Each structure stands twice: as C-alpha cells, then as structure tokens.
Amino acid sequence: MYNLVFIDIIKSFLHFPVWWYSSGLAESYFKLKTRLKYRWEVLGVGIWLKYWFVPMYGQRDFTGRAISIFMRTINIIIRSFLFLIVALFYLFLMVVKIILPILIGFLLVNQLIFI
C-alpha cells in the first residue's frame, strides 16, 4: 500500500514539468488570449476606431468634425496605451510562469550542492 503511494508521488513529481510546459502552458495561453480580448472590449478601442471620423452629437460643420476627430484621436491613443500596458503585464506574467520552475529548480540544486 505505502509502496503504491510512494510510486504515485514519484510519478506525479516527474510528470509535473511535462504538464507545466505542455498542456498547462497551452491552457495559460488560451486564458491570456481570452483576457486580452476582454480588455480590448472593455477599453472599447475597436469601437473608437470604427467611429473615428463620425461627427459627435450630429454636428456636421467643420468645427464639430474637427473637435470630434481630435477627441477621438486622444481617446484612441490613451486607450491603446492602456491596452499595451495590460498586454505587456500579461506577457510578463506568462514569461514568469515559464521561467519560475526552472529558476526554483536551479536554486534548489544550488543550495543542495553548497550544503
């Protein structure tokens, strides 16, 4: 009985890196993609781009169009910058997820060598 538990623990320990860098990483990628799509929709950058040259409040004179284009351009720049920050943060988390087990393994081996 105890022998089977020990074998199961060893198998789980050896299977962890395979899972982490295959299906675990793929699952994280799809979650990242879903979160980025959600952030894109929340910030509404696509909608701002779609209606970039449509006059605001129905004012079709030159001044109304100029103010509309200016305000929408500022909005698009700010919202795109915010999306870029969020995307870089998610990318950083993904890189940390990839590197962290290797770093922890290296530090553990380093500690065991110098004991």
C-alpha positions in Angstrom: 0.0 0.0 0.0 2.7 2.5 1.0 4.8 1.4 -1.9 2.0 2.4 -4.3 1.6 5.8 -2.7 5.4 6.4 -3.0 5.4 5.4 -6.7 2.4 7.7 -7.3 4.2 10.6 -5.7 7.3 10.0 -7.8 5.2 9.7 -11.0 3.4 13.0 -10.2 6.7 14.7 -9.4 8.2 13.6 -12.7 5.1 14.4 -14.7 4.8 17.9 -13.4 7.4 19.5 -15.7 5.9 17.7 -18.7 2.4 19.0 -17.8 3.7 22.5 -16.9 5.4 23.1 -20.3 2.8 21.4 -22.5 -0.9 21.4 -21.6 -0.5 23.7 -18.6 1.2 26.3 -20.8 -1.3 25.9 -23.6 -4.1 26.5 -21.1 -2.4 29.6 -19.8 -2.0 30.9 -23.4 -5.7 30.5 -24.1 -6.6 32.2 -20.8 -4.3 35.0 -21.7 -5.9 35.3 -25.1 -9.3 35.4 -23.6 -8.3 38.1 -21.1 -6.7 40.2 -23.8 -9.9 40.0 -25.9 -11.9 41.0 -22.8 -9.7 44.0 -22.1 -9.9 45.1 -25.7 -13.7 45.1 -25.5 -13.7 46.8 -22.1 -11.5 49.6 -23.3 -13.6 49.8 -26.5 -10.6 50.6 -28.8 -12.3 48.9 -31.7 -15.5 50.9 -31.4 -13.5 54.1 -31.1 -11.6 53.2 -34.3 -14.8 52.3 -36.1 -16.4 55.7 -35.4 -13.3 57.8 -35.6 -14.5 60.1 -38.4 -18.2 60.1 -37.5 -19.2 63.5 -36.1 -20.1 63.6 -32.4 -23.6 64.7 -31.4 -24.6 65.0 -35.0 -22.7 68.3 -35.6 -21.7 68.2 -39.2 -20.0 71.5 -39.5 -16.2 71.9 -39.8 -15.7 72.8 -36.1 -17.8 69.8 -34.9 -15.9 67.4 -37.1 -12.5 68.8 -36.1 -13.4 68.6 -32.4 -14.8 65.1 -32.8 -11.7 63.8 -34.7 -9.4 65.4 -32.1 -11.2 64.0 -29.1 -11.5 60.5 -30.6 -7.8 60.6 -31.6 -6.9 61.4 -28.0 -9.2 58.7 -26.7 -7.8 56.1 -29.1 -4.2 56.9 -28.1 -4.9 56.7 -24.4 -7.0 53.5 -24.6 -4.4 51.9 -26.9 -1.6 52.8 -24.5 -3.6 51.3 -21.6 -4.2 48.1 -23.6 -0.5 48.0 -24.4 0.3 48.2 -20.7 -2.1 45.4 -19.8 -0.8 43.3 -22.7 2.8 43.7 -21.5 1.8 42.9 -18.0 0.1 39.7 -19.1 3.1 38.8 -21.3 5.4 39.4 -18.2 3.2 37.0 -16.2 3.5 34.4 -18.9 7.3 34.7 -19.0 7.4 34.4 -15.2 5.3 31.3 -15.5 7.7 29.8 -17.9 10.9 30.7 -16.1 9.9 30.3 -12.5 10.1 26.5 -12.2 13.5 26.4 -13.9 14.7 29.2 -11.5 13.4 27.4 -8.5 14.9 24.1 -9.6 18.3 25.8 -10.2 18.2 27.5 -6.8 17.3 24.2 -5.0 20.1 22.3 -6.7 22.5 25.2 -5.9 21.5 25.1 -2.3 22.0 21.3 -2.2 25.4 21.5 -3.7 26.7 24.0 -1.3 25.4 22.4 1.9 
